[in-house]
Amino acid sequence: MVNLIEQSHKHLSLRECGCLAKIAKKYHASIKVYNDSNSANAKSILSVLGLGILPNQTLVINISGVDERPAFNEIKKYLREL
């Protein structure tokens, strides 16, 4: 299990949530996004969108499974490019 802690640089709109879900769906690992006390399945666009992620909020992404390391690397790269 690995945790990624990132600061959001912008509001995550439907487009950004869709891209995150598309990346997450490529992996067998369980990927959860935490924002304050709420959590979402990263493989679900609507679940992530429902978190209402705003600029400068801290996100914790928990990744657990056989391919957690490549999932971690790709999600980290995507979030930092936003």
Buried (B, 14 or more C-beta within 10 A) or exposed (E): EBEBEBEBEEEBEEEBBBBBBEBBEEBEBBBBBBBEEEBBBBBBBEBBBEBEBEEEBEBBBBBEBEEBEEBBEBBBEBBEEE
